[in-house]
Amino acid sequence: MAEGAGALVRAVLQERPAVTNGAALQIMDVSHHFDLHGAPLPVLDDVDFDVEPGAFVALLGPSGCGKSTLLRLIAGLDLPAEGRLLADGEQITGPHHDRVVVFQDPTLYPWRTVRANAALGLEARGLMRRESPRVDRVLRLVGLTGFADAYPHQLSGGMAQRASLARALVNDPHLLLLDEPLGKLDSLTRIAMQGELVGLWQRAGFTALLVTHDVEEALFLANRVIVLSDRPARIKADIPVEMPYPRHRGDPRLAELRREILGLLGLDATW
């Protein structure tokens, strides 16, 4: 590796959490398709990249290009048509509590309190009696201690998404998969939640993989942005983000990167 490239990688890696509890991820020549009316519909085409433990990586690309499909493969919810996916060197063949997905909709059970919703993962694994203090810890982590006994209908959109994050974090995941988790929030709540998500990542030390359509969100949160093409998705660019945290939206470097990425997406003329 050239010295300039090495310095760039070192600078990016310095932005990882101080304590890393994250998984290493390898996506190896992954292609995938869906069967549509008896014919294959290609979705991913030879996608290949690694993610270092504790990194925060954003996946950007046009709507419908295959970003969420890739996230499902990493979660083990589907198996790839071709290629391999490894977490900490072990092939991903199905779901695991170390890899947790947070979706756009909080999908909280309306008849359960915030605390009971957050405890679902421990209950499913038969660990609630032994590990119940973990629920209170994650509620503190996401700022919901005062709402532990509230029901979902009593929460704002941002608070409901915090509860969804608590439900994911109670499993102490090594890899947090974020499928546009802030996409349905109003703009002010979304900005506030972006900062909170960075803080959670820095404190908990997990590896994060974020799917988003928002270029600014990707640059505000991630220390690396992977830009995908139209379907079937291929990697167009893998861009390290050398900006320290906390980031400021008016930073000229952020504006330069935003314009570069919009250019890769064919949208630079609109900026």
C-alpha positions in Angstrom: 0.0 0.0 0.0 1.3 3.5 -0.9 2.1 5.7 2.0 -0.6 8.2 1.0 -3.3 5.5 0.9 -2.0 4.0 4.2 -2.2 7.4 5.9 -5.8 7.8 4.6 -6.9 4.4 6.0 -5.2 5.1 9.4 -7.0 8.4 9.7 -10.3 6.8 9.0 -9.7 4.0 11.5 -8.9 6.5 14.2 -12.5 7.5 14.2 -13.7 4.1 15.4 -15.1 3.7 18.9 -12.5 3.6 21.7 -13.7 0.2 22.7 -14.5 -2.1 19.8 -17.0 -4.9 20.2 -17.6 -5.1 16.5 -17.5 -8.0 14.0 -15.3 -8.1 10.9 -17.4 -8.6 7.8 -16.4 -10.1 4.4 -18.6 -9.9 1.3 -17.0 -12.1 -1.2 -18.1 -12.0 -4.9 -21.8 -11.9 -4.0 -24.4 -12.0 -6.7 -28.1 -12.5 -6.2 -31.4 -12.6 -8.1 -35.1 -13.0 -7.5 -37.4 -15.3 -9.5 -40.0 -13.1 -11.2 -42.6 -14.9 -13.2 -40.2 -17.8 -13.8 -37.3 -15.6 -15.0 -34.3 -14.4 -12.9 -34.3 -10.7 -11.9 -30.6 -9.8 -11.1 -30.3 -7.7 -8.0 -26.6 -7.9 -6.9 -23.7 -8.4 -9.3 -20.3 -9.5 -7.9 -20.4 -7.3 -4.8 -17.1 -7.6 -3.0 -15.8 -5.6 0.1 -14.6 -6.1 3.7 -15.6 -4.1 6.8 -13.2 -3.7 9.7 -14.4 -4.3 13.3 -15.9 -1.2 14.8 -16.3 0.6 11.4 -19.5 2.6 10.5 -20.2 2.0 6.8 -23.0 3.5 4.8 -24.4 2.0 1.6 -25.8 4.5 -0.9 -27.4 3.9 -4.2 -30.5 4.5 -6.3 -33.9 3.3 -5.0 -34.4 -0.4 -5.7 -30.8 -1.1 -6.6 -30.4 -3.9 -4.0 -29.1 -2.2 -0.8 -31.8 -3.8 1.4 -31.3 -7.1 -0.3 -27.6 -7.0 0.6 -28.5 -6.2 4.2 -30.9 -9.2 4.4 -28.1 -11.5 3.1 -25.7 -10.1 5.8 -28.4 -10.7 8.4 -28.7 -14.3 7.2 -32.4 -13.8 6.4 -31.7 -15.0 2.8 -28.8 -16.9 1.2 -26.9 -15.5 -1.8 -27.3 -17.1 -5.2 -23.5 -16.8 -5.6 -20.6 -15.9 -3.4 -20.0 -16.0 0.4 -20.6 -13.7 3.4 -18.5 -14.1 6.5 -18.8 -12.6 10.0 -15.6 -12.9 12.0 -14.4 -15.5 9.6 -17.5 -17.7 10.0 -19.8 -18.2 6.9 -23.2 -16.6 7.4 -25.8 -19.3 6.8 -28.8 -17.9 8.9 -29.8 -15.3 11.5 -27.8 -14.9 14.6 -28.2 -12.6 17.7 -24.8 -11.1 17.0 -26.2 -9.6 13.8 -29.3 -7.4 14.4 -31.4 -5.4 11.9 -33.2 -2.2 12.7 -35.8 -1.4 10.1 -37.5 1.9 9.0 -40.6 1.1 11.0 -40.1 0.5 14.8 -42.6 -2.4 14.7 -43.1 -2.3 18.5 -45.8 -4.5 20.0 -48.6 -2.1 21.1 -49.6 -4.2 24.1 -46.1 -4.3 25.6 -44.4 -1.5 27.4 -41.1 0.0 26.2 -39.2 -2.2 28.7 -41.1 -5.3 27.6 -40.5 -4.5 23.9 -36.8 -4.0 24.6 -36.6 -7.4 26.5 -38.0 -9.4 23.6 -34.6 -10.7 22.4 -33.6 -11.9 25.9 -36.9 -13.6 26.4 -36.7 -15.4 23.0 -33.2 -16.7 24.0 -34.3 -17.7 27.5 -32.0 -15.2 29.2 -34.4 -12.7 30.7 -34.1 -14.0 34.3 -30.3 -13.9 34.3 -29.7 -10.9 32.1 -32.6 -8.6 33.0 -30.3 -5.7 34.1 -29.2 -5.5 30.5 -32.6 -4.1 29.6 -32.3 -1.2 32.0 -28.7 -0.5 30.7 -29.8 -0.2 27.1 -32.8 2.0 28.0 -30.3 4.3 29.7 -28.1 4.2 26.7 -31.0 5.3 24.4 -32.4 7.9 26.8 -35.7 6.1 27.6 -35.3 5.3 31.3 -38.2 7.6 32.2 -40.4 5.9 29.6 -39.8 2.3 30.5 -43.4 1.8 31.5 -44.9 3.7 28.6 -46.7 2.0 25.7 -45.8 2.6 22.0 -48.9 4.9 21.4 -47.5 7.2 24.1 -44.2 7.7 22.3 -43.2 10.2 19.6 -41.7 8.9 16.4 -38.1 9.5 17.6 -38.8 7.8 20.9 -40.3 4.8 19.2 -37.2 4.5 17.1 -35.1 4.7 20.2 -37.1 1.8 21.7 -36.5 -0.2 18.5 -32.7 0.5 18.9 -32.9 -0.6 22.5 -34.5 -3.9 21.4 -31.6 -4.4 19.0 -28.9 -3.4 21.5 -30.1 -5.6 24.3 -28.7 -8.5 22.4 -25.2 -6.9 22.6 -24.8 -7.2 18.8 -21.4 -7.2 17.1 -23.0 -6.0 13.9 -25.9 -3.6 13.7 -27.6 -3.5 10.4 -29.6 -0.3 9.9 -32.2 -0.3 7.0 -33.1 3.4 6.7 -34.0 3.5 10.4 -34.6 7.3 10.4 -36.3 7.5 7.0 -39.8 8.3 8.3 -38.9 10.8 11.0 -39.4 14.6 10.6 -36.3 16.5 9.6 -35.6 18.0 13.1 -36.0 14.6 14.8 -34.0 12.9 12.2 -31.1 15.4 12.7 -31.2 14.8 16.5 -31.4 11.0 16.1 -28.4 11.0 13.7 -26.2 12.5 16.5 -27.6 10.0 19.0 -26.9 7.1 16.7 -23.2 8.2 16.4 -23.1 8.4 20.1 -24.5 4.9 20.6 -22.0 3.5 18.1 -19.1 5.2 19.8 -20.2 4.0 23.3 -21.2 0.5 22.4 -18.4 -0.3 19.9 -20.4 -2.4 17.4 -19.8 -2.5 13.7 -22.6 -0.6 11.9 -23.8 -1.0 8.3 -26.3 1.7 7.3 -28.6 1.7 4.2 -29.8 5.2 3.3 -30.9 7.3 0.3 -29.7 10.5 2.1 -26.1 11.5 1.0 -25.8 14.0 3.9 -26.9 11.4 6.4 -24.3 8.9 5.1 -21.5 11.5 5.4 -22.7 12.7 8.8 -22.7 9.2 10.3 -20.3 6.9 8.5 -16.5 6.8 8.3 -16.8 5.1 4.9 -19.4 5.4 2.2 -19.9 2.6 -0.5 -21.8 3.9 -3.5 -23.7 1.3 -5.5 -24.9 1.4 -9.1 -28.4 0.8 -10.5 -29.8 -2.7 -10.3 -28.1 -5.1 -10.4 -26.0 -3.3 -7.9 -22.2 -3.1 -8.4 -19.8 -1.0 -6.3 -19.1 2.3 -8.1 -17.0 3.8 -5.4 -15.7 3.1 -1.9 -15.1 6.5 -0.2 -13.4 7.0 3.2 -14.7 9.9 5.2 -11.8 11.7 7.0 -13.9 14.0 9.1 -13.7 13.9 12.9 -16.8 13.5 15.1 -18.9 15.5 15.9 -19.4 16.6 12.3 -20.7 19.9 11.2 -23.1 20.1 8.3 -21.5 23.3 7.0 -18.0 21.8 6.8 -16.6 22.5 3.3 -15.1 19.0 3.1 -18.5 17.5 3.7 -19.9 19.7 0.8 -17.1 18.4 -1.4 -17.8 14.8 -0.6 -21.5 15.3 -1.1 -21.0 16.8 -4.6 -18.6 13.9 -5.4 -21.2 11.3 -4.4 -24.0 13.1 -6.1 -21.9 13.0 -9.3 -21.5 9.3 -9.0 -25.2 9.0 -8.7 -25.8 11.3 -11.7 -27.3 14.0 -9.6 -24.5 16.6 -9.4 -26.3 19.0 -11.8 -29.2 19.4 -9.2 -26.8 20.6 -6.5 
